[in-house]
Amino acid sequence: MSQHAADGIASNGPVRVGEQRPGGRAARVRSDVLAATAALLNTVGYERLSIEDVAAEAGVHKTTVYRRWSSKAELVADAVRRNAEQAVPMPDTGSLFGDLQVLGRNVVANIGSEGGSLRSRSIVAASTGSDELMAELHSFWAERLATSEVIVERAIERGELPDGTDANLIIEAVVGPIWLRLLLTGELIDADFADRIADLVATGATVR
């Protein structure tokens, strides 16, 4: 039996890098490794994170990590995806403003804490010197924007927005100012700031 089969990894069907089919030891290992990666990113940042430290934190051998993720960039990208899914789920409040408000507040909570700020700043900084990490970030943001489209689609169905509204532009207008303050100006990002952005974007998008 191959090592992959011994770990409970199915051999058929497409699977994302590092991701195994649900259930069993493989799923538990993946969850533990991604949780360990996220925890270390929040305390030491990207550059100081090592596969060896992740393995030790997760309680597995480093070869177990390398079998599922071929590089640190892939591992970190997978951990960031999982964190975003958990920390920034797509809201459904029944209104465009409400959805944008919750989205903005969740983004602030995710990257505005001390750990979240270190994680986010360090990954962006490292990406400027790594084509692989930059490609992973581009893929991550494309996926998140695609997931966020449902907010605008529901608003169109409710008649709050006209057909053909650029969903990416709406979401970018909410998330962009938060990241700008985090990465460039260093100004405060909090729930009040998120609320003001949501109000501005929702009002501007619905007024014709």
C-alpha positions in Angstrom: 0.0 0.0 0.0 1.3 3.5 -0.9 2.0 6.0 1.9 -0.9 8.2 0.5 -3.3 5.2 0.7 -2.1 4.6 4.3 -2.9 8.1 5.2 -6.4 7.7 3.9 -6.0 9.8 0.8 -8.4 8.9 -2.1 -6.7 8.5 -5.4 -9.5 9.5 -7.7 -11.0 12.9 -8.4 -9.5 16.4 -8.3 -8.4 17.7 -5.0 -6.9 21.2 -4.1 -3.3 21.2 -3.0 -3.1 20.1 0.6 -6.8 19.2 0.7 -8.0 15.7 1.3 -11.4 14.2 1.2 -13.5 14.7 4.4 -13.3 12.2 7.2 -10.6 10.1 8.8 -7.0 10.8 9.7 -6.2 12.8 6.6 -8.9 15.4 7.3 -7.8 15.7 10.9 -4.1 16.1 9.9 -5.0 18.8 7.4 -7.1 20.7 9.9 -4.4 20.5 12.5 -1.7 21.6 10.1 -3.7 24.6 8.8 -4.6 25.6 12.3 -1.0 25.5 13.3 0.0 27.5 10.3 -2.6 30.2 11.1 -1.5 30.4 14.7 2.2 30.8 13.8 1.5 33.4 11.1 -0.3 35.4 13.8 2.7 35.2 16.1 5.9 35.2 13.9 4.7 36.3 10.5 5.5 34.7 7.1 9.2 35.1 6.8 9.9 33.4 10.2 7.4 30.7 9.7 9.0 27.3 8.9 7.5 23.9 7.9 9.4 22.4 10.8 7.7 24.7 13.3 4.3 24.1 11.7 4.8 20.3 11.9 5.9 20.5 15.6 2.9 22.8 16.4 0.5 20.4 14.7 2.1 17.3 16.2 3.1 15.6 12.9 6.3 14.9 11.1 7.5 17.5 8.6 7.3 14.9 5.8 3.6 14.7 6.4 3.3 18.4 5.7 5.5 18.3 2.6 3.4 15.4 1.2 0.4 17.7 1.1 1.9 21.1 0.4 5.0 21.3 -1.8 6.0 24.7 -0.5 5.5 27.2 2.3 3.7 29.5 -0.1 1.1 26.8 -0.9 0.7 25.9 2.7 0.2 29.5 3.8 -2.2 30.2 1.0 -4.3 27.2 2.0 -4.3 28.4 5.6 -5.3 31.9 4.6 -8.2 30.5 2.5 -9.5 28.5 5.4 -9.1 31.4 7.8 -11.1 33.7 5.4 -13.9 31.1 5.0 -14.2 31.0 8.8 -13.6 34.6 9.8 -15.2 36.4 6.8 -18.3 34.3 5.7 -20.6 35.9 3.2 -23.5 37.6 5.1 -27.2 37.5 4.3 -28.9 40.3 6.2 -31.6 41.0 3.7 -30.2 44.4 2.5 -27.2 45.6 0.6 -26.1 48.0 3.3 -26.5 45.3 6.0 -24.4 42.8 4.0 -21.7 45.3 3.2 -21.6 46.4 6.9 -21.2 42.9 8.2 -18.6 42.1 5.5 -16.6 45.2 6.4 -16.8 44.5 10.1 -15.6 40.9 9.6 -12.7 42.1 7.5 -11.7 44.6 10.2 -12.0 41.9 12.9 -9.9 39.5 10.8 -7.0 41.8 9.9 -7.3 44.5 12.5 -6.1 42.5 15.5 -2.5 42.4 16.5 -2.1 38.9 15.1 -4.2 39.5 12.1 -2.2 42.6 11.2 1.1 40.8 11.6 -0.1 37.9 9.4 -1.5 40.2 6.7 1.4 42.7 6.5 4.0 39.9 6.5 2.4 38.0 3.7 1.9 41.0 1.5 5.5 42.1 2.1 6.9 38.7 1.3 4.8 38.5 -1.9 6.8 41.3 -3.4 9.8 39.1 -3.5 8.1 35.8 -4.4 6.4 35.2 -7.7 4.9 32.0 -6.3 3.4 33.7 -3.3 2.2 36.6 -5.4 0.4 34.1 -7.7 -1.2 32.4 -4.7 -2.5 35.8 -3.5 -3.9 36.6 -6.9 -5.7 33.3 -6.9 -6.9 33.8 -3.3 -8.4 37.3 -4.1 -10.0 36.0 -7.3 -11.7 33.3 -5.3 -12.8 35.7 -2.5 -14.3 38.2 -5.0 -16.1 35.4 -6.8 -17.5 34.2 -3.5 -18.6 37.8 -2.6 -20.6 38.2 -5.8 -23.6 36.7 -4.1 -24.0 39.9 -2.1 -24.5 42.0 -5.2 -26.5 39.3 -7.0 -29.0 39.3 -4.1 -29.2 43.1 -4.1 -30.0 43.0 -7.8 -32.8 40.4 -7.2 -34.2 42.7 -4.5 -34.2 45.6 -6.8 -31.6 47.6 -4.8 -29.1 47.5 -7.6 -29.6 47.6 -11.4 -28.7 44.7 -13.6 -25.1 44.7 -14.8 -23.8 46.2 -11.5 -20.1 45.4 -11.3 -19.9 43.1 -8.3 -16.1 43.2 -7.9 -16.1 47.0 -7.9 -18.7 47.0 -5.1 -16.8 44.6 -2.9 -13.4 46.2 -3.7 -14.9 49.6 -2.7 -15.7 48.1 0.8 -12.6 46.0 1.4 -10.0 48.3 -0.3 -10.1 51.2 2.2 -9.6 48.8 5.1 -6.5 47.3 3.5 -5.2 50.7 2.5 -5.2 51.8 6.1 -3.6 48.6 7.3 -0.8 48.6 4.7 -0.2 52.2 3.9 -1.6 54.9 6.2 -1.7 53.1 9.5 -4.9 54.9 10.5 -7.4 53.2 12.8 -9.6 50.4 11.3 -12.6 49.6 13.5 -16.3 48.8 13.3 -17.2 52.4 12.9 -14.9 52.8 9.9 -16.4 49.7 8.4 -19.9 51.1 8.9 -19.1 54.4 7.2 -17.6 52.6 4.2 -20.7 50.4 3.9 -23.0 53.4 4.1 -21.0 55.3 1.5 -20.8 52.4 -1.0 -24.4 51.3 -0.6 -25.7 54.8 -1.0 -23.5 55.5 -3.9 -24.3 52.3 -5.7 -28.1 52.6 -5.3 -28.4 56.3 -6.3 -28.8 57.0 -10.0 
